[in-house]
């Protein structure tokens, strides 16, 4: 098989690590707030629908 070598992610063309990390932080923030909102809705449903 052909030897493909190792990938050099830090020196790859078009690599924008800062943008990737910012997007990941935004995703985590969205997931955290979405989970909290769903939990709040479930608690309110348990209180008001029983």
CHARMM-style PDB file with segment names, atoms N, HN, CA, C and O in Angstrom:
ATOM      1  N   UNK     1       0.834  -1.181   0.000  1.00  0.00      PROA
ATOM      2  CA  UNK     1       0.000   0.000   0.000  1.00  0.00      PROA
ATOM      3  C   UNK     1       0.878   1.243   0.000  1.00  0.00      PROA
ATOM      4  O   UNK     1       2.047   1.205   0.386  1.00  0.00      PROA
ATOM      5  N   UNK     2       0.304   2.306  -0.428  1.00  0.00      PROA
ATOM      6  HN  UNK     2      -0.645   2.337  -0.742  1.00  0.00      PROA
ATOM      7  CA  UNK     2       1.052   3.555  -0.490  1.00  0.00      PROA
ATOM      8  C   UNK     2       1.217   4.136   0.904  1.00  0.00      PROA
ATOM      9  O   UNK     2       0.331   4.010   1.749  1.00  0.00      PROA
ATOM     10  N   UNK     3       2.346   4.767   1.135  1.00  0.00      PROA
ATOM     11  HN  UNK     3       3.066   4.869   0.448  1.00  0.00      PROA
ATOM     12  CA  UNK     3       2.601   5.423   2.413  1.00  0.00      PROA
ATOM     13  C   UNK     3       2.085   6.851   2.314  1.00  0.00      PROA
ATOM     14  O   UNK     3       2.598   7.664   1.545  1.00  0.00      PROA
ATOM     15  N   UNK     4       1.062   7.136   3.107  1.00  0.00      PROA
ATOM     16  HN  UNK     4       0.645   6.475   3.731  1.00  0.00      PROA
ATOM     17  CA  UNK     4       0.453   8.459   3.042  1.00  0.00      PROA
ATOM     18  C   UNK     4       1.075   9.437   4.025  1.00  0.00      PROA
ATOM     19  O   UNK     4       0.781  10.631   3.962  1.00  0.00      PROA
ATOM     20  N   UNK     5       1.899   8.984   4.905  1.00  0.00      PROA
ATOM     21  HN  UNK     5       2.137   8.014   4.957  1.00  0.00      PROA
ATOM     22  CA  UNK     5       2.540   9.856   5.873  1.00  0.00      PROA
ATOM     23  C   UNK     5       1.561  10.281   6.960  1.00  0.00      PROA
ATOM     24  O   UNK     5       0.465   9.735   7.082  1.00  0.00      PROA
ATOM     25  N   UNK     6       1.974  11.244   7.726  1.00  0.00      PROA
ATOM     26  HN  UNK     6       2.865  11.688   7.626  1.00  0.00      PROA
ATOM     27  CA  UNK     6       1.120  11.729   8.810  1.00  0.00      PROA
ATOM     28  C   UNK     6       0.506  13.055   8.411  1.00  0.00      PROA
ATOM     29  O   UNK     6       1.083  13.830   7.648  1.00  0.00      PROA
ATOM     30  N   UNK     7      -0.653  13.289   8.936  1.00  0.00      PROA
ATOM     31  HN  UNK     7      -1.122  12.659   9.556  1.00  0.00      PROA
ATOM     32  CA  UNK     7      -1.341  14.543   8.640  1.00  0.00      PROA
ATOM     33  C   UNK     7      -0.770  15.646   9.515  1.00  0.00      PROA
ATOM     34  O   UNK     7      -0.561  15.456  10.713  1.00  0.00      PROA
ATOM     35  N   UNK     8      -0.521  16.791   8.914  1.00  0.00      PROA
ATOM     36  HN  UNK     8      -0.691  16.945   7.941  1.00  0.00      PROA
ATOM     37  CA  UNK     8      -0.003  17.949   9.647  1.00  0.00      PROA
ATOM     38  C   UNK     8      -1.140  18.945   9.794  1.00  0.00      PROA
ATOM     39  O   UNK     8      -1.282  19.860   8.982  1.00  0.00      PROA
ATOM     40  N   UNK     9      -1.950  18.768  10.830  1.00  0.00      PROA
ATOM     41  HN  UNK     9      -1.835  18.026  11.490  1.00  0.00      PROA
ATOM     42  CA  UNK     9      -3.137  19.599  10.987  1.00  0.00      PROA
ATOM     43  C   UNK     9      -2.795  21.051  11.284  1.00  0.00      PROA
ATOM     44  O   UNK     9      -3.512  21.955  10.854  1.00  0.00      PROA
ATOM     45  N   UNK    10      -1.731  21.282  12.000  1.00  0.00      PROA
ATOM     46  HN  UNK    10      -1.149  20.548  12.350  1.00  0.00      PROA
ATOM     47  CA  UNK    10      -1.380  22.657  12.375  1.00  0.00      PROA
ATOM     48  C   UNK    10      -0.892  23.465  11.182  1.00  0.00      PROA
ATOM     49  O   UNK    10      -0.988  24.693  11.181  1.00  0.00      PROA
ATOM     50  N   UNK    11      -0.374  22.790  10.173  1.00  0.00      PROA
ATOM     51  HN  UNK    11      -0.296  21.793  10.173  1.00  0.00      PROA
ATOM     52  CA  UNK    11       0.176  23.513   9.031  1.00  0.00      PROA
ATOM     53  C   UNK    11      -0.662  23.327   7.771  1.00  0.00      PROA
ATOM     54  O   UNK    11      -0.270  23.790   6.700  1.00  0.00      PROA
ATOM     55  N   UNK    12      -1.799  22.664   7.879  1.00  0.00      PROA
ATOM     56  HN  UNK    12      -2.117  22.288   8.749  1.00  0.00      PROA
ATOM     57  CA  UNK    12      -2.634  22.423   6.698  1.00  0.00      PROA
ATOM     58  C   UNK    12      -3.216  23.730   6.179  1.00  0.00      PROA
ATOM     59  O   UNK    12      -3.551  24.626   6.953  1.00  0.00      PROA
ATOM     60  N   UNK    13      -3.330  23.825   4.880  1.00  0.00      PROA
ATOM     61  HN  UNK    13      -3.058  23.097   4.251  1.00  0.00      PROA
ATOM     62  CA  UNK    13      -3.932  25.015   4.275  1.00  0.00      PROA
ATOM     63  C   UNK    13      -5.403  25.077   4.625  1.00  0.00      PROA
ATOM     64  O   UNK    13      -6.090  24.056   4.593  1.00  0.00      PROA
ATOM     65  N   UNK    14      -5.897  26.257   4.956  1.00  0.00      PROA
ATOM     66  HN  UNK    14      -5.339  27.086   4.982  1.00  0.00      PROA
ATOM     67  CA  UNK    14      -7.302  26.433   5.254  1.00  0.00      PROA
ATOM     68  C   UNK    14      -7.678  26.006   6.661  1.00  0.00      PROA
ATOM     69  O   UNK    14      -8.864  25.963   6.986  1.00  0.00      PROA
ATOM     70  N   UNK    15      -6.715  25.691   7.499  1.00  0.00      PROA
ATOM     71  HN  UNK    15      -5.751  25.726   7.235  1.00  0.00      PROA
ATOM     72  CA  UNK    15      -7.002  25.264   8.863  1.00  0.00      PROA
ATOM     73  C   UNK    15      -7.266  26.497   9.721  1.00  0.00      PROA
ATOM     74  O   UNK    15      -6.386  27.339   9.901  1.00  0.00      PROA
ATOM     75  N   UNK    16      -8.474  26.593  10.243  1.00  0.00      PROA
ATOM     76  HN  UNK    16      -9.188  25.909  10.097  1.00  0.00      PROA
ATOM     77  CA  UNK    16      -8.847  27.745  11.057  1.00  0.00      PROA
ATOM     78  C   UNK    16      -9.284  27.237  12.427  1.00  0.00      PROA
ATOM     79  O   UNK    16     -10.476  27.141  12.716  1.00  0.00      PROA
ATOM     80  N   UNK    17      -8.310  26.917  13.257  1.00  0.00      PROA
ATOM     81  HN  UNK    17      -7.341  26.995  13.022  1.00  0.00      PROA
ATOM     82  CA  UNK    17      -8.573  26.322  14.555  1.00  0.00      PROA
ATOM     83  C   UNK    17      -9.364  27.254  15.458  1.00  0.00      PROA
ATOM     84  O   UNK    17     -10.224  26.797  16.210  1.00  0.00      PROA
ATOM     85  N   UNK    18      -9.093  28.536  15.399  1.00  0.00      PROA
ATOM     86  HN  UNK    18      -8.394  28.907  14.788  1.00  0.00      PROA
ATOM     87  CA  UNK    18      -9.813  29.485  16.257  1.00  0.00      PROA
ATOM     88  C   UNK    18     -11.305  29.492  15.933  1.00  0.00      PROA
ATOM     89  O   UNK    18     -12.131  29.526  16.844  1.00  0.00      PROA
ATOM     90  N   UNK    19     -11.655  29.460  14.665  1.00  0.00      PROA
ATOM     91  HN  UNK    19     -10.984  29.432  13.925  1.00  0.00      PROA
ATOM     92  CA  UNK    19     -13.062  29.430  14.271  1.00  0.00      PROA
ATOM     93  C   UNK    19     -13.701  28.109  14.677  1.00  0.00      PROA
ATOM     94  O   UNK    19     -14.860  28.080  15.091  1.00  0.00      PROA
ATOM     95  N   UNK    20     -12.963  27.030  14.563  1.00  0.00      PROA
ATOM     96  HN  UNK    20     -12.021  27.053  14.226  1.00  0.00      PROA
ATOM     97  CA  UNK    20     -13.478  25.723  14.963  1.00  0.00      PROA
ATOM     98  C   UNK    20     -13.773  25.708  16.463  1.00  0.00      PROA
ATOM     99  O   UNK    20     -14.829  25.231  16.880  1.00  0.00      PROA
ATOM    100  N   UNK    21     -12.859  26.219  17.268  1.00  0.00      PROA
ATOM    101  HN  UNK    21     -12.001  26.606  16.930  1.00  0.00      PROA
ATOM    102  CA  UNK    21     -13.056  26.232  18.709  1.00  0.00      PROA
ATOM    103  C   UNK    21     -14.213  27.144  19.102  1.00  0.00      PROA
ATOM    104  O   UNK    21     -14.962  26.824  20.025  1.00  0.00      PROA
ATOM    105  N   UNK    22     -14.370  28.276  18.417  1.00  0.00      PROA
ATOM    106  HN  UNK    22     -13.762  28.536  17.668  1.00  0.00      PROA
ATOM    107  CA  UNK    22     -15.486  29.176  18.704  1.00  0.00      PROA
ATOM    108  C   UNK    22     -16.817  28.508  18.373  1.00  0.00      PROA
ATOM    109  O   UNK    22     -17.786  28.656  19.117  1.00  0.00      PROA
ATOM    110  N   UNK    23     -16.870  27.786  17.276  1.00  0.00      PROA
ATOM    111  HN  UNK    23     -16.083  27.666  16.671  1.00  0.00      PROA
ATOM    112  CA  UNK    23     -18.090  27.077  16.901  1.00  0.00      PROA
ATOM    113  C   UNK    23     -18.411  25.993  17.914  1.00  0.00      PROA
ATOM    114  O   UNK    23     -19.572  25.800  18.275  1.00  0.00      PROA
ATOM    115  N   UNK    24     -17.390  25.288  18.373  1.00  0.00      PROA
ATOM    116  HN  UNK    24     -16.447  25.444  18.080  1.00  0.00      PROA
ATOM    117  CA  UNK    24     -17.602  24.222  19.364  1.00  0.00      PROA
ATOM    118  C   UNK    24     -18.097  24.811  20.689  1.00  0.00      PROA
ATOM    119  O   UNK    24     -18.991  24.242  21.315  1.00  0.00      PROA
ATOM    120  N   UNK    25     -17.530  25.942  21.124  1.00  0.00      PROA
ATOM    121  HN  UNK    25     -16.803  26.404  20.615  1.00  0.00      PROA
ATOM    122  CA  UNK    25     -17.993  26.596  22.352  1.00  0.00      PROA
ATOM    123  C   UNK    25     -19.444  27.034  22.203  1.00  0.00      PROA
ATOM    124  O   UNK    25     -20.227  26.905  23.144  1.00  0.00      PROA
ATOM    125  N   UNK    26     -19.811  27.550  21.036  1.00  0.00      PROA
ATOM    126  HN  UNK    26     -19.174  27.655  20.272  1.00  0.00      PROA
ATOM    127  CA  UNK    26     -21.198  27.951  20.790  1.00  0.00      PROA
ATOM    128  C   UNK    26     -22.132  26.744  20.837  1.00  0.00      PROA
ATOM    129  O   UNK    26     -23.229  26.835  21.387  1.00  0.00      PROA
ATOM    130  N   UNK    27     -21.711  25.625  20.271  1.00  0.00      PROA
ATOM    131  HN  UNK    27     -20.819  25.552  19.824  1.00  0.00      PROA
ATOM    132  CA  UNK    27     -22.507  24.410  20.310  1.00  0.00      PROA
ATOM    133  C   UNK    27     -22.715  23.938  21.743  1.00  0.00      PROA
ATOM    134  O   UNK    27     -23.825  23.562  22.117  1.00  0.00      PROA
ATOM    135  N   UNK    28     -21.656  23.955  22.547  1.00  0.00      PROA
ATOM    136  HN  UNK    28     -20.754  24.261  22.243  1.00  0.00      PROA
ATOM    137  CA  UNK    28     -21.783  23.532  23.938  1.00  0.00      PROA
ATOM    138  C   UNK    28     -22.717  24.452  24.714  1.00  0.00      PROA
ATOM    139  O   UNK    28     -23.513  23.987  25.530  1.00  0.00      PROA
ATOM    140  N   UNK    29     -22.620  25.757  24.463  1.00  0.00      PROA
ATOM    141  HN  UNK    29     -21.973  26.135  23.800  1.00  0.00      PROA
ATOM    142  CA  UNK    29     -23.509  26.714  25.130  1.00  0.00      PROA
ATOM    143  C   UNK    29     -24.964  26.452  24.738  1.00  0.00      PROA
ATOM    144  O   UNK    29     -25.847  26.461  25.596  1.00  0.00      PROA
ATOM    145  N   UNK    30     -25.214  26.223  23.467  1.00  0.00      PROA
ATOM    146  HN  UNK    30     -24.497  26.216  22.770  1.00  0.00      PROA
ATOM    147  CA  UNK    30     -26.565  25.930  22.995  1.00  0.00      PROA
ATOM    148  C   UNK    30     -27.092  24.637  23.620  1.00  0.00      PROA
ATOM    149  O   UNK    30     -28.245  24.577  24.046  1.00  0.00      PROA
ATOM    150  N   UNK    31     -26.256  23.616  23.674  1.00  0.00      PROA
ATOM    151  HN  UNK    31     -25.319  23.665  23.328  1.00  0.00      PROA
ATOM    152  CA  UNK    31     -26.678  22.341  24.256  1.00  0.00      PROA
ATOM    153  C   UNK    31     -26.994  22.503  25.741  1.00  0.00      PROA
ATOM    154  O   UNK    31     -27.962  21.925  26.236  1.00  0.00      PROA
ATOM    155  N   UNK    32     -26.193  23.276  26.443  1.00  0.00      PROA
ATOM    156  HN  UNK    32     -25.408  23.745  26.041  1.00  0.00      PROA
ATOM    157  CA  UNK    32     -26.408  23.485  27.874  1.00  0.00      PROA
ATOM    158  C   UNK    32     -27.721  24.224  28.125  1.00  0.00      PROA
ATOM    159  O   UNK    32     -28.508  23.812  28.976  1.00  0.00      PROA
ATOM    160  N   UNK    33     -27.963  25.304  27.398  1.00  0.00      PROA
ATOM    161  HN  UNK    33     -27.323  25.639  26.706  1.00  0.00      PROA
ATOM    162  CA  UNK    33     -29.187  26.068  27.602  1.00  0.00      PROA
ATOM    163  C   UNK    33     -30.425  25.310  27.124  1.00  0.00      PROA
ATOM    164  O   UNK    33     -31.496  25.439  27.716  1.00  0.00      PROA
ATOM    165  N   UNK    34     -30.285  24.534  26.075  1.00  0.00      PROA
ATOM    166  HN  UNK    34     -29.414  24.430  25.594  1.00  0.00      PROA
ATOM    167  CA  UNK    34     -31.408  23.727  25.605  1.00  0.00      PROA
ATOM    168  C   UNK    34     -31.786  22.671  26.637  1.00  0.00      PROA
ATOM    169  O   UNK    34     -32.968  22.439  26.892  1.00  0.00      PROA
ATOM    170  N   UNK    35     -30.787  22.036  27.226  1.00  0.00      PROA
ATOM    171  HN  UNK    35     -29.827  22.224  27.019  1.00  0.00      PROA
ATOM    172  CA  UNK    35     -31.050  21.043  28.261  1.00  0.00      PROA
ATOM    173  C   UNK    35     -31.731  21.683  29.460  1.00  0.00      PROA
ATOM    174  O   UNK    35     -32.669  21.112  30.017  1.00  0.00      PROA
ATOM    175  N   UNK    36     -31.270  22.860  29.864  1.00  0.00      PROA
ATOM    176  HN  UNK    36     -30.508  23.323  29.412  1.00  0.00      PROA
ATOM    177  CA  UNK    36     -31.878  23.558  30.991  1.00  0.00      PROA
ATOM    178  C   UNK    36     -33.317  23.966  30.678  1.00  0.00      PROA
ATOM    179  O   UNK    36     -34.186  23.876  31.545  1.00  0.00      PROA
ATOM    180  N   UNK    37     -33.575  24.409  29.461  1.00  0.00      PROA
ATOM    181  HN  UNK    37     -32.869  24.483  28.756  1.00  0.00      PROA
ATOM    182  CA  UNK    37     -34.928  24.811  29.073  1.00  0.00      PROA
ATOM    183  C   UNK    37     -35.877  23.615  29.066  1.00  0.00      PROA
ATOM    184  O   UNK    37     -37.014  23.718  29.526  1.00  0.00      PROA
ATOM    185  N   UNK    38     -35.416  22.496  28.550  1.00  0.00      PROA
ATOM    186  HN  UNK    38     -34.492  22.412  28.176  1.00  0.00      PROA
ATOM    187  CA  UNK    38     -36.247  21.287  28.529  1.00  0.00      PROA
ATOM    188  C   UNK    38     -36.538  20.822  29.945  1.00  0.00      PROA
ATOM    189  O   UNK    38     -37.663  20.426  30.251  1.00  0.00      PROA
ATOM    190  N   UNK    39     -35.533  20.866  30.812  1.00  0.00      PROA
ATOM    191  HN  UNK    39     -34.619  21.188  30.564  1.00  0.00      PROA
ATOM    192  CA  UNK    39     -35.737  20.469  32.206  1.00  0.00      PROA
ATOM    193  C   UNK    39     -36.741  21.404  32.882  1.00  0.00      PROA
ATOM    194  O   UNK    39     -37.589  20.946  33.648  1.00  0.00      PROA
ATOM    195  N   UNK    40     -36.655  22.697  32.609  1.00  0.00      PROA
ATOM    196  HN  UNK    40     -35.966  23.069  31.987  1.00  0.00      PROA
ATOM    197  CA  UNK    40     -37.599  23.646  33.197  1.00  0.00      PROA
ATOM    198  C   UNK    40     -39.019  23.380  32.717  1.00  0.00      PROA
ATOM    199  O   UNK    40     -39.959  23.446  33.508  1.00  0.00      PROA
ATOM    200  N   UNK    41     -39.187  23.083  31.443  1.00  0.00      PROA
ATOM    201  HN  UNK    41     -38.424  23.029  30.800  1.00  0.00      PROA
ATOM    202  CA  UNK    41     -40.512  22.769  30.916  1.00  0.00      PROA
ATOM    203  C   UNK    41     -41.066  21.514  31.583  1.00  0.00      PROA
ATOM    204  O   UNK    41     -42.243  21.471  31.939  1.00  0.00      PROA
ATOM    205  N   UNK    42     -40.238  20.505  31.753  1.00  0.00      PROA
ATOM    206  HN  UNK    42     -39.281  20.540  31.463  1.00  0.00      PROA
ATOM    207  CA  UNK    42     -40.693  19.276  32.399  1.00  0.00      PROA
ATOM    208  C   UNK    42     -41.091  19.520  33.854  1.00  0.00      PROA
ATOM    209  O   UNK    42     -42.087  18.969  34.322  1.00  0.00      PROA
ATOM    210  N   UNK    43     -40.335  20.326  34.559  1.00  0.00      PROA
ATOM    211  HN  UNK    43     -39.526  20.774  34.179  1.00  0.00      PROA
ATOM    212  CA  UNK    43     -40.673  20.651  35.949  1.00  0.00      PROA
ATOM    213  C   UNK    43     -41.999  21.415  35.995  1.00  0.00      PROA
ATOM    214  O   UNK    43     -42.859  21.114  36.822  1.00  0.00      PROA
ATOM    215  N   UNK    44     -42.162  22.382  35.125  1.00  0.00      PROA
ATOM    216  HN  UNK    44     -41.463  22.626  34.453  1.00  0.00      PROA
ATOM    217  CA  UNK    44     -43.412  23.149  35.088  1.00  0.00      PROA
ATOM    218  C   UNK    44     -44.597  22.260  34.722  1.00  0.00      PROA
ATOM    219  O   UNK    44     -45.688  22.422  35.269  1.00  0.00      PROA
ATOM    220  N   UNK    45     -44.389  21.323  33.801  1.00  0.00      PROA
ATOM    221  HN  UNK    45     -43.503  21.191  33.356  1.00  0.00      PROA
ATOM    222  CA  UNK    45     -45.447  20.387  33.460  1.00  0.00      PROA
ATOM    223  C   UNK    45     -45.829  19.522  34.662  1.00  0.00      PROA
ATOM    224  O   UNK    45     -47.007  19.254  34.901  1.00  0.00      PROA
ATOM    225  N   UNK    46     -44.808  19.089  35.415  1.00  0.00      PROA
ATOM    226  HN  UNK    46     -43.852  19.306  35.220  1.00  0.00      PROA
ATOM    227  CA  UNK    46     -45.070  18.261  36.588  1.00  0.00      PROA
ATOM    228  C   UNK    46     -45.846  19.035  37.646  1.00  0.00      PROA
ATOM    229  O   UNK    46     -46.682  18.466  38.348  1.00  0.00      PROA
ATOM    230  N   UNK    47     -45.571  20.328  37.760  1.00  0.00      PROA
ATOM    231  HN  UNK    47     -44.892  20.790  37.189  1.00  0.00      PROA
ATOM    232  CA  UNK    47     -46.257  21.145  38.763  1.00  0.00      PROA
ATOM    233  C   UNK    47     -47.684  21.469  38.350  1.00  0.00      PROA
ATOM    234  O   UNK    47     -48.617  21.299  39.135  1.00  0.00      PROA
ATOM    235  N   UNK    48     -47.852  21.931  37.132  1.00  0.00      PROA
ATOM    236  HN  UNK    48     -47.094  22.070  36.495  1.00  0.00      PROA
ATOM    237  CA  UNK    48     -49.141  22.474  36.714  1.00  0.00      PROA
ATOM    238  C   UNK    48     -50.091  21.458  36.081  1.00  0.00      PROA
ATOM    239  O   UNK    48     -51.287  21.732  35.973  1.00  0.00      PROA
ATOM    240  N   UNK    49     -49.603  20.321  35.670  1.00  0.00      PROA
ATOM    241  HN  UNK    49     -48.632  20.099  35.758  1.00  0.00      PROA
ATOM    242  CA  UNK    49     -50.452  19.346  35.003  1.00  0.00      PROA
ATOM    243  C   UNK    49     -50.810  18.158  35.904  1.00  0.00      PROA
ATOM    244  O   UNK    49     -51.340  17.153  35.432  1.00  0.00      PROA
ATOM    245  N   UNK    50     -50.523  18.279  37.173  1.00  0.00      PROA
ATOM    246  HN  UNK    50     -50.092  19.096  37.557  1.00  0.00      PROA
ATOM    247  CA  UNK    50     -50.888  17.177  38.076  1.00  0.00      PROA
ATOM    248  C   UNK    50     -51.980  17.604  39.027  1.00  0.00      PROA
ATOM    249  OT1 UNK    50     -52.417  16.811  39.861  1.00  0.00      PROA
TER     250      UNK     50
END
